[in-house]
Amino acid sequence: MISGIAGLLIGYAGILRLILSSRVVKLSSLDLPAGFPTVNGLSVIWGFLFLIWAVGQYFVYTIKLSPRRARNIFLNSLMLVIGIFIWHYMIFGAVNPAGALAVSAAILLLGVVVWFMYLVTHRYGGYLFTSMVIWLIFLLYLSISLTVKN
């Protein structure tokens, strides 16, 4: 449980560093879609989502899990955090909307897998993770809009 929450904390710190870095100025050259959050808005939204995700992980890891299931949940959650970080790098670092579109489709698929794993393991963990899946759908919309507009 500690390693999962530590992974979420490290992932959020990396995402926050990318968002707040000076490379965000590159984003002004793009035609942003409607609903694209501000830098401060993204920081707050991700902080809230990662906090809810950590509480959901607490519910999932409080029950007795087989080592195989615990490992699968941890690895899929870790891959999701890495995918979210890569999406932010594609948007804020490399300014590559097409790459962000591919990554957002992959993290949405992985997010649905993690969501079902949480629902099967502990329903409250799955319910709390629902907000993350909704946000990943919105990220896919943002990526499609950025790719089409630019």
C-alpha positions in Angstrom: 0.0 0.0 0.0 2.8 2.4 0.9 4.6 1.8 -2.4 1.4 2.5 -4.4 0.7 5.8 -2.6 4.4 6.7 -2.9 4.2 6.1 -6.7 1.1 8.3 -6.9 2.9 11.1 -5.0 6.1 10.8 -7.2 3.9 10.8 -10.3 2.0 13.9 -9.2 5.2 15.7 -8.4 6.6 14.9 -11.9 3.4 16.0 -13.6 3.3 19.2 -11.5 6.9 20.0 -12.5 6.1 19.6 -16.2 3.0 21.8 -15.9 4.7 24.6 -14.0 8.0 24.5 -15.9 8.9 27.3 -18.3 8.1 25.2 -21.3 4.4 26.0 -20.9 5.1 29.2 -22.9 5.4 26.9 -26.0 1.8 26.0 -25.6 0.8 29.6 -26.5 1.7 28.9 -30.1 -1.1 26.2 -30.3 -4.7 26.9 -30.9 -6.2 25.5 -27.7 -9.6 23.8 -27.7 -12.6 25.0 -25.6 -12.3 23.8 -22.0 -8.6 23.5 -21.9 -7.7 24.2 -18.3 -5.3 26.8 -17.2 -1.9 25.9 -15.6 -3.2 26.4 -12.1 -6.4 24.6 -13.0 -4.5 21.6 -14.2 -2.4 21.5 -11.0 -5.5 21.6 -8.8 -7.4 19.1 -10.8 -4.6 16.6 -10.9 -3.9 17.1 -7.2 -7.6 16.4 -6.4 -7.7 13.3 -8.7 -4.5 11.9 -7.3 -5.8 12.4 -3.7 -9.0 10.5 -4.6 -7.0 7.8 -6.3 -4.8 7.4 -3.1 -7.9 7.0 -1.0 -9.3 4.5 -3.5 -6.0 2.6 -3.3 -6.3 2.6 0.5 -9.6 0.8 0.2 -8.3 -1.7 -2.3 -5.2 -2.6 -0.3 -6.9 -2.8 3.1 -8.5 -6.1 2.2 -6.5 -9.3 2.0 -5.2 -9.7 -1.6 -3.3 -12.5 -3.2 0.2 -11.5 -4.1 -0.5 -11.9 -7.8 -3.5 -9.6 -7.7 -1.7 -7.0 -5.6 1.2 -7.0 -8.0 -1.1 -6.6 -11.0 -3.0 -3.7 -9.5 0.3 -2.0 -8.5 1.9 -2.5 -12.0 -1.2 -1.3 -13.9 -1.5 1.7 -11.6 2.1 2.5 -12.1 1.8 2.2 -15.9 -1.2 4.5 -15.8 0.8 7.2 -13.8 3.7 6.9 -16.3 1.2 7.2 -19.2 -0.3 10.3 -17.6 3.2 11.8 -17.2 4.0 11.0 -20.9 0.8 12.7 -22.0 1.9 15.8 -20.1 5.3 15.6 -21.6 3.8 15.4 -25.1 1.6 18.4 -24.5 3.9 20.7 -22.4 7.4 19.4 -23.3 7.4 18.3 -26.9 4.3 20.1 -28.0 3.2 17.1 -30.0 -0.6 16.9 -30.2 -0.6 13.8 -32.4 1.6 11.9 -29.9 -0.6 13.1 -27.1 -3.6 11.7 -28.9 -2.0 8.3 -29.2 -1.0 8.3 -25.5 -4.4 9.6 -24.3 -6.1 6.7 -26.1 -3.7 4.2 -24.5 -4.1 5.7 -21.0 -7.9 5.7 -21.3 -7.8 2.0 -22.1 -5.5 1.3 -19.2 -7.6 3.5 -17.0 -10.6 1.4 -17.7 -8.6 -1.7 -16.9 -7.5 -0.3 -13.6 -11.0 0.9 -12.9 -12.4 -2.6 -13.3 -9.6 -4.1 -11.2 -10.5 -1.7 -8.4 -14.2 -2.4 -8.8 -13.7 -6.2 -8.6 -11.4 -5.9 -5.6 -13.2 -3.3 -3.6 -16.3 -1.4 -4.8 -15.5 1.9 -3.0 -12.0 2.0 -4.6 -13.7 1.6 -8.0 -16.3 4.2 -7.2 -13.6 6.7 -6.2 -11.6 5.9 -9.4 -14.6 6.8 -11.6 -13.6 10.5 -11.5 -10.2 9.6 -13.0 -11.8 7.7 -15.8 -14.1 10.6 -16.6 -11.1 12.9 -16.6 -9.2 10.5 -18.9 -12.2 10.7 -21.3 -11.9 14.5 -21.2 -8.1 14.2 -21.9 -8.9 12.2 -25.0 -11.3 15.0 -26.1 -8.6 17.6 -25.5 -6.1 15.5 -27.5 -8.4 15.1 -30.4 -9.3 18.8 -30.4 -5.6 19.8 -30.3 -4.8 17.4 -33.1 -7.6 18.7 -35.3 -7.1 22.4 -34.6 -3.3 22.3 -35.1 
